[in-house]
Amino acid sequence: MRIAVTGSIATDHLMTFPGRFADQLIPDQLDRVSLSFLVDELEIRRGGIAANICFGMGSLGQESILVGSVGDDFADYRSWLERHGVDTDSVHVSELHHTARFLCTTDQDQNQIATFYAGAMSEARSIELGPVADRVGGLDLVVISPNDPEAMVRHTEECRERGIPFVADPSQQLARMEGPEVRKLIDGAAYLFTNEYEKALCEEKTGWSSQEILDRVDVRVTTLGAKGVAIDRKGEEGLHVPVTPVPSVVDPTGVGDAFRAGFLTAIAWELPLERAAQVGNAIAAHVLEAAGPQEYRLGTQAFIDRLTQAYGQEAADEVAPHLSCPTP
């Protein structure tokens, strides 16, 4: 199954604040916040939602096609991704801008405050999916993850025109997109990914009820943080999949991207939705235990053991024949 993942490719600057953001906020002063946080740690990591998803798929042994825009500072990052099973030949290199930057501060309760500089990502709107499909012999699924908003709309419309199934994953861009744009991104999606808050925001911005959105997408996947994942389909009973236990959380950055990587990989393996969510949760647990969205390493047996402990032998037995983690 050939899966193209469109979206951001960025460098992450991850900082740790030893206190709680909530303790610094004064309720009657929230309309004029002016705060500076002295952080204890700074980690500079490879990131970007599309790149994180592709890295995660590669870590499970599933090749993917990365589609996005970067600066001419991308050479080392490209080599890294290619070594981890990612096809980067459809990445556009800007002659004017640097690769995007994501700056994120995490407090001791794992709350985050982040800023994103688009940089070269703004040129993603010029990318056509047709040549990508021609180069690889056709596309079976295209993921529309957070990106330049015009690029997201363009890629979605092109998928509809070419009859390519697509995944709607508007995520961080919901905050800056208006109702008509959000409706364009969602309508007709094979899969819709959001977290619990974004689910409500989608409904508010589109003016569609939860049921009306289900009428327009094949599968709706809602991540619920520590409560797990909800999967809904029109006319069918909803499915809830609990999280994979994590003894010690190090950094939540990229956990949602890892879940998508695992879920999409299991879909490529033609596993049922419950298994897809379990694989997604298992790889997300590895990310929570690492500092950075691409700093974890999967081993085939260790991954199977984790699936067994979390979801039982039957789940592990069904996943095991497909799994091929590049690392021991």
N, C-alpha and C positions, 0 to 999 in steps of 0.2 A: 504494500500500500504506500503510495507516494503522497506524503504530507508536506505542504509548504507552510511555513510559519512566518507571517508578516508581523512587523512591529518594531519596537525600539531595540537598539543595540547601544549600550552605554558603558561608561566606567562608573562604578559605585564608590562613593566616599562615605564610609559608614562610621558613625561616631557613637560613643556610649556616654550617657549622662547618668551619674550615680544616684540622682534623686528621682522625684516624681514630677512630671509636668503639671499634674493636677494641683500640686501644692503651691505652684507659682502663679496660678490663675486666680484673679479676684473677680467674683461673679458680676459685680456691678461696673466692672471696668473692661469687659470683653469687647466693647466696641472700639477700644483704642489700646490694644495690646502692644507693648514694647518690651521684649524680653531678650536676654542673651544667656545662653547656657554654657557653662564651663565644662567641657567634656574631658573624660579621662583617657579615652582611646580613640585612635583613628586608624581605620583599615581601608586601603584602596584596593578594590576588587573589580573583576570583570563582571558586567551585569547587563541590564536591559532585558525587558520581558521576553521578547522573541528569542534572544540569544540564550537566556536561562532555560526556556522551554526546550530549545533544540539541544542544549547541553544535557539536560535531563534525559531526553529521549536517547541520545547517544550513549549515556551511561547505562542504559538498559539494553543496548545493542540494536536500537532502532534508528536507522539513518533518517534524517529530515533535511529539508531544504530551507535555508534561512534567506528571508527576503527583507531587506531594509536598506537604510542609507547611513554611511559612516564617513569619517574624515580620513585624510591620508596618514593618520596615526594608527591605523587599524592593523598593520602588518603582523605584529606579535599576537594580537587577539585572534586574527584570522587563523594563524598557525595553530594556536591553542584549540580552537573549535574544530578545525579539520582533524586534529589528532584525536578528538573525541567524537568522531563519526558524524560531523555536520558538513553538509554541502554548502559552501559559501560562495559559489560561483555566480549567484544571482544578487549578491550584495553590491549596491551602487556606492561608488567612492566619490565624495564631493571634492571639488577643487577649491572650495571657498571656506568651508566650515570644519571645525573639529568634531570628533565623535561626541555624542550627547553625554551629559554628566548628570548623575543622580546623587544628591547630597541628603543623607538621612541620619537623624539623631534618634536613638532609642533609649527610653528611660528604664528604670529598674522593674517596672511593671510590664515591659515589652510594648508600651505605647510608642508611637513613632510620629515625628514631625519631619516632613521631607520637602525638598525643592528639586525640580527637574529643569535642566537647561537643554533645550531641544537640539541646538547646533545643527549638524548635518541631517538630523532626522527630518527637518522641514523639507528636504528634497525627495523624501520618499513618495510624495504625491506624483512624481514624474515616472514612477515605476509601473510598467505594464506587466500583467501576469501572463499574457499570451506567450511572449518569448520564453518565460520560465517553463511553462507547460511544454512548449515545443522542444526545449533543450533536454528535458528529462523524460520525454515520451508520454506526457499527460500527467494531470494531477487528480488524485482521488479525493483530496480534502484540503481546504485552505483555511488556516487559522487567522482571523482578523483580530490581533491583540493590540493593546494601546500603542499608538503611533501618532504621527501627524494626522490631525482630524480629517483633513482633505484626502489623505492617503487611505484612511480607513473607509471612508465613503466610496472612494474610487474603486478600491479592491473589492468591496462588497458588491457594488453594481456590476463590476466585470465578472465576478463569479456568477451572478444571476444571468447575465447575458450569455456566458459560455456554458451554463449548466453545470458548474462545478459546485458540489456541496461545500458549505462553509461553516466555520465556527465563529459565533459572535462573542467576543470577549472584550467589551468596552472598558471595563474596570476604571482605571484612574481618569480616563478622558470623559467620563460621564459628567464630571463637575463642570466642564467647560463647553459641553455640547448641548444644543437646544433640542426640544422635543422632535421636530421633523428629522434631524440628523440621527437621533437615537432610534427612531422608528425605522429609518432606512437600514441601520446596522443590524437590527433584530429580525425584521420581517423575513421569513423564509429560511432562517438559520437551521442547520441540522442539529447544532448544539448551541445553547446559550449558557455561558459561564458568568456567574457573579458571586460576590459574597452576600451575606444577609442584608447589609446596609444598601449595597448596590442594587439588590433585588427591589427594595422599596423605592429607590431613586429611579430605577427604570420605569416602574409603574407610574410614579409621579410625573416624570418628564414626558413619557409617551401619552399619558392619559388613558392607558390601557390597564384593565384590571389584571390580576394574576391569571385568571382564566382566559382572558383575551390574549395574553402573551402566549399561554400554552396552545392556543388555537393557531398561533403563527410560527411556532418552532416545533421541531421534532422532539428534542430532549432538553429539559431545563435542569442545569446542575448548579446548586447553591451551596457554597462552602459556609460552614457555620462555626468556624474556629474550633474551640475545644469540644463543641457538641457534634462534630463530624460533618457529614455531607448529606444533603437531600437531593434526590433525583426524581423529577416529575415528568410524566408523559400524559398527553391528553387521553382521557378515557381509561386510564390505568391507575391502580393504587400506587401512591408514592412510596419511594424506597429511601430508607435511612441507613447510612453506613457510618459506624463509629470511627473515631480517630485511631491511629496506631499509637500506642503509649510511648511517651518520650520521658525518660528518667530525668534529664536535665536539659533545659532549653538554653542555648547559647545566643542565638540570633534568629529572629523571625523573617529577616529579609529574604525574599525569593521563595517563601514556602508555598504561596499560591501558584507560582510558576512551576514549581516542582510537581505539585499535584496535577496540574494540567499535562505536564510531560508524561507522568505515569498513566493518567487516564487515557490520553491519546495513543500512547504506545499500546496499551491493552486493547483499544479499539482497533488499531492496526493488526493486532494479533487475532482479531475477531472473537474476543472474549465478551461475555455478557456485561451489562452495565455495573452490576454489583462488584464483579471482579475488577473492572476498570477503576472504580472508586477505591477499592482496597489497594491496588497497585499504586494509585495516586497518593493515598494516605501514607503508604509505607515509604515512598521516596521523599515525601514531604517531611517525615520524621527525621530522615537523615539530614535534611537541610537545617532543621531546627537545632541540630546538634553541632553545626559547623558555623564558623564566622564568615559569612559571605554566601551568595547564592550559587557559586560554582566551586566551592572548596571541599565538598563532600566526595567520598569515594565509595562506590558500591562493589561488593563482592557477590558473586552468584549465590554461594551457599549461605552467606550471612543474610542476604536479602530474603531468601527462601525461609530461613529460620525465623526471621522477623515476621513474615507473613503467617507462618504457622502459629507462632505465639499469639498474634493479634486476631487471626481470623480462622484458624483451624487447619487441619491437614488437608481437607478437601480443597480449600482455596489454594494452598501452596502447590498441591499436586496438579491443579489445573493451569497454574501460571508457569511452573517449572520448565515444561518442554519448550517454552518460547523464550525464556530468559537467557541472555548471553551478555553478562556484564564484562566489559573489557578488562577490568582489574580483578585480581584474584579474590 
